[in-house]
Amino acid sequence: MSDFDGIRAIVTGGASGIGLATASLLASRGATVVCLDLNSEVAAPLTGIRADVTDDASVRAAVSAAAATLGGIDVVVNNAGIGAQGTIEDNDDAEWARVFDVNVQGMVRVTRAALPYLRESSHAAVVNTCSIAATAGLPQRALYSATKGAVLSLTLAMAADHLREGIRVNCVNPGTADTPWIGRLLAGAADPVAERAALEARQPSGRLVTADEVAGAIAYLASPFSAGTTGTALAVDGGMQGLRLRKE
Ligand SMILES: NC(=O)c1ccc[n+]([C@@H]2O[C@H](COP(=O)([O-])OP(=O)(O)OC[C@H]3O[C@@H](n4cnc5c(N)ncnc54)[C@H](O)[C@@H]3O)[C@@H](O)[C@H]2O)c1
């Protein structure tokens, strides 16, 4: 008997990085899982359904298809997200709208479409992938940080709105995680080795966190075992938010 036996989950951004690690972990612990992503190619036992979280019709069709495949929905992992670099001078209004559309409204669309199914579930949980950028000021991340600050506030508001319907809502706040996203970021840096070393040094643990470590935290919050936990943000950041170590 495993904690996710009988649990039906959808994971956005489930074709890569943190989303794929989460979908795989939930499946290994007994859940049946549908990944909603621009890329619908995932390996068994996962099922992939193409969805663009910026398109309400696409989201509604994909969530309804996922619910039909799974026989309902108990867990929603809102994880699809994109990055943005620079100060407030570096991104124009269209880019601000585009990144908010994916990172914030995307979660709204997916959860809104899933609510009728979550209300039917006896173990309903929503977990949003937020970021250290919501709680720490990071240079050159103005737009991205603003979206993740919104995700943190949205998580709390949703937790309040849906508590009495039996739906828990929490988020995870990863530090820099070793995923294809960071691979792309490093590939675009002037000195990828120095950039990676700087990112590692920024976390007190001296290394990037892994996608599997973030997945473990998401699984904790999604599990029926954490039924007493709602409206929280769980850091998975190698101590970056809370610790101040002296130099060795
Ligand atoms: N990697 C990090 O260091 C880090 C740190 C903190 C938070 N996060 C957050 O974790 C989440 C996942 O990041 P990752 O590093 O695994 O990235 P990733 O690029 O490896 O995966 C993101 C996935 O989201 C999908 N996606 C993007 N736009 C989409 C859309 N419009 N509709 C549907 N799917 C879409 C992509 O196709 C991709 O499969 C993001 O929300 C990100 O902000 C990442």
The ligand as an SDF file (V2000), in Angstrom:
LIG
                    3D

 44 48  0  0  0  0  0  0  0  0999 V2000
   15.0640   25.2030  -12.7330 N   0  0  0  0  0  0  0  0  0  0  0  0
   15.1040   26.0900  -11.7410 C   0  0  0  0  0  0  0  0  0  0  0  0
   16.1800   26.5160  -11.2720 O   0  0  0  0  0  0  0  0  0  0  0  0
   13.8160   26.5640  -11.0920 C   0  0  0  0  0  0  0  0  0  0  0  0
   13.8970   27.2450   -9.8690 C   0  0  0  0  0  0  0  0  0  0  0  0
   12.7140   27.6970   -9.2730 C   0  0  0  0  0  0  0  0  0  0  0  0
   11.5020   27.4790   -9.8770 C   0  0  0  0  0  0  0  0  0  0  0  0
   11.4390   26.8190  -11.0730 N   0  0  0  0  0  0  0  0  0  0  0  0
   10.1310   26.6210  -11.6770 C   0  0  0  0  0  0  0  0  0  0  0  0
    9.9470   25.2420  -11.9160 O   0  0  0  0  0  0  0  0  0  0  0  0
    9.0320   25.0750  -13.0000 C   0  0  0  0  0  0  0  0  0  0  0  0
    9.5930   24.0680  -13.9750 C   0  0  0  0  0  0  0  0  0  0  0  0
   10.8810   24.4970  -14.3760 O   0  0  0  0  0  0  0  0  0  0  0  0
   11.9780   23.5010  -15.0090 P   0  0  0  0  0  0  0  0  0  0  0  0
   13.2970   24.0160  -14.5710 O   0  0  0  0  0  0  0  0  0  0  0  0
   11.6090   22.0940  -14.7780 O   0  0  0  0  0  0  0  0  0  0  0  0
   11.8120   23.9210  -16.5720 O   0  0  0  0  0  0  0  0  0  0  0  0
   11.8100   23.0880  -17.9440 P   0  0  0  0  0  0  0  0  0  0  0  0
   12.0360   24.1300  -18.9840 O   0  0  0  0  0  0  0  0  0  0  0  0
   12.7450   21.9200  -17.8510 O   0  0  0  0  0  0  0  0  0  0  0  0
   10.3060   22.5360  -18.0400 O   0  0  0  0  0  0  0  0  0  0  0  0
    9.2260   23.4080  -18.2090 C   0  0  0  0  0  0  0  0  0  0  0  0
    8.1220   22.6780  -18.9680 C   0  0  0  0  0  0  0  0  0  0  0  0
    7.0100   23.5760  -19.0810 O   0  0  0  0  0  0  0  0  0  0  0  0
    6.4710   23.4590  -20.3710 C   0  0  0  0  0  0  0  0  0  0  0  0
    5.7580   24.6770  -20.7580 N   0  0  0  0  0  0  0  0  0  0  0  0
    6.2880   25.9180  -20.9870 C   0  0  0  0  0  0  0  0  0  0  0  0
    5.3290   26.7510  -21.4060 N   0  0  0  0  0  0  0  0  0  0  0  0
    4.1730   26.0460  -21.4440 C   0  0  0  0  0  0  0  0  0  0  0  0
    2.8420   26.3710  -21.8220 C   0  0  0  0  0  0  0  0  0  0  0  0
    2.5080   27.5790  -22.2770 N   0  0  0  0  0  0  0  0  0  0  0  0
    1.9040   25.3990  -21.7240 N   0  0  0  0  0  0  0  0  0  0  0  0
    2.2340   24.1580  -21.3050 C   0  0  0  0  0  0  0  0  0  0  0  0
    3.4770   23.7880  -20.9500 N   0  0  0  0  0  0  0  0  0  0  0  0
    4.4350   24.7210  -21.0280 C   0  0  0  0  0  0  0  0  0  0  0  0
    7.6730   23.2120  -21.2710 C   0  0  0  0  0  0  0  0  0  0  0  0
    7.2880   22.6140  -22.5190 O   0  0  0  0  0  0  0  0  0  0  0  0
    8.5360   22.2910  -20.3920 C   0  0  0  0  0  0  0  0  0  0  0  0
    8.2490   20.9250  -20.6400 O   0  0  0  0  0  0  0  0  0  0  0  0
    8.7930   26.4820  -13.5790 C   0  0  0  0  0  0  0  0  0  0  0  0
    7.5500   26.9840  -13.0880 O   0  0  0  0  0  0  0  0  0  0  0  0
    9.9450   27.2900  -13.0170 C   0  0  0  0  0  0  0  0  0  0  0  0
    9.6260   28.6640  -12.8920 O   0  0  0  0  0  0  0  0  0  0  0  0
   12.5710   26.3500  -11.7020 C   0  0  0  0  0  0  0  0  0  0  0  0
  1  2  1  0
  2  3  2  0
  2  4  1  0
  4  5  1  0
  4 44  2  0
  5  6  2  0
  6  7  1  0
  7  8  2  0
  8  9  1  0
  8 44  1  0
  9 10  1  0
  9 42  1  0
 10 11  1  0
 11 12  1  0
 11 40  1  0
 12 13  1  0
 13 14  1  0
 14 15  2  0
 14 16  1  0
 14 17  1  0
 17 18  1  0
 18 19  2  0
 18 20  1  0
 18 21  1  0
 21 22  1  0
 22 23  1  0
 23 24  1  0
 23 38  1  0
 24 25  1  0
 25 26  1  0
 25 36  1  0
 26 27  1  0
 26 35  1  0
 27 28  2  0
 28 29  1  0
 29 30  1  0
 29 35  2  0
 30 31  1  0
 30 32  2  0
 32 33  1  0
 33 34  2  0
 34 35  1  0
 36 37  1  0
 36 38  1  0
 38 39  1  0
 40 41  1  0
 40 42  1  0
 42 43  1  0
M  CHG  2   8   1  16  -1
M  END
$$$$
